[in-house]
Amino acid sequence: MSAAEKNRQALLALFGDDALVSKLSSTRIAVAAPSAHTPTSAALLARVLVDALARLWPNIDFVGEIADSLLVVGHDAAKAGAAPVDGMKLGWAPPYDMVLSVGGPPPDTTSPYLQIGADGWHVQFGEGAICGSSMNPVGPAFAAGLAAAQVFSHCFASALDGSGLRPLGDWSVDVRDLFKAPQLELRGFHLQDTHVFGVGAVTHAMAWMIENWPEPISGELHLADSDTYGDGNGQRYAFMNASNIGTSKVNAVARRLIASHPLLDAAPHDRGLNDYCADRGYDRPFFRIIAGLDSEESRRHAGLKDPIRAINMWTSGYYIGAGQYVPGDGRGCLVCAYPEPIEAQLDEVTMFYKQTGLYPDVVRELLDSARGLTEAEAQKVSQAKGVPVERIVGEPLRSVIPVLCATGKVPLEDAKKAVDVPFAFSSLLSGVSGFIMLLRDVQVSNETSECWNQHVFKKPSAAMIKIEGRHVRCVRCDANALARSGE
């Protein structure tokens, strides 16, 4: 078997669709960093960009002063998802399907290219986009997520035809303006009694932001999640590597954060959301929670823990979002964003049954025990969703659901039906947005509830941030109002 065929078989085992594998295998991408004197922002941007790209695309060339280090980042990202790395190499051999040029024009313009820049809070695209010396990771990471999404929309343009997508063109923005937070500064901060529920793809992106924040971070950060890493996670989790597979998510992330911020008490808790809250005691109020959860039901459960402040992060197909919630005086809470509907509603077990084909009693047992799927159970899910068995056997159901859902459906011409494709760039952008909401909550401490929603392939806009008012059917707000009236 040739090396090319081995790579194709490896990709087919990961994605389970010949049309998608053919598209990925035939696409060539290049990342061009500055040829010398790489600015700090350029190094940050390129590193995050390559990590996001290499979790999907198998053929990437690297050129520039830091090309060697970017190749390592690419290999680490691909190996985390058990993907082949033979197609990632040093060198410049146009033509390419897409060139990402960081901090300046590419070596030549014979191929389609996107010029990207960042410095501090600022993001630039198009002619004249450059990078600066700031160590602030916000602008670089936001630019990287947008750039990775633009690569996808360019290379899959025919499949996305009719979606009204346009290239970003010559465009720049101060990210703080998108989130109506011009007061944000690059300075240290203290986290008061903060609890992270769910250490999945969006939380990994936020964790990278915390890890790379150049100023001191102190305080309490509790990480609650009962899952271990599987190689399916590697296609979406920022800076996860192959050595993480089979280990605890909360332990790995806590170690990373403590290594970067010794004053931060990052405490891992190998528990699911409700078990963690029960162990902690429901009589102990939460000051702040961060929801990095994979279903509306789970986010509703988090909101029902009645935190004083909440940060939410989510992805859904082509859309991403992040919110800050400080309920009271008509302001919405996290439950207001996911109220119990008045129409007939499927409960969590039934929804998972519909998605996976597993019988409800098996679903409930899997959810309650957090054990991994057996071979027979994985075969059933594979038949229902078309996901390769190897990606899900032995994985807890709550780890399998993101594999099924944290994707975008892409209608490829040669595929029998729309193909599920993991969107690492969506998780990245959602996590970066969640970090900005956390900065708003910590640095500004404003009493507001606002959510930012964005189509991942379209130009971001400050018009996409909306005030979240109290929902008329919110059970949490109703209960609090009744409690206050009885005082």
Helices and strands as residue ranges (DSSP letters): H 3-15, H 18-26, E 29-32, H 40-54, E 60-63, H 67-80, E 88-90, E 98-102, E 113-119, E 122-125, H 138-155, E 171-174, H 175-178, E 189-197, H 201-212, E 217-224, G 233-235, G 242-244, H 249-260, E 264-269, H 273-280, E 288-291, H 296-303, E 309-316, E 319-325, H 334-337, H 348-356, H 360-369, H 375-385, H 389-392, H 397-405, E 407-410, E 419-422, H 424-439, I 440-444, E 450-455, G 462-464, E 465-467, H 475-485
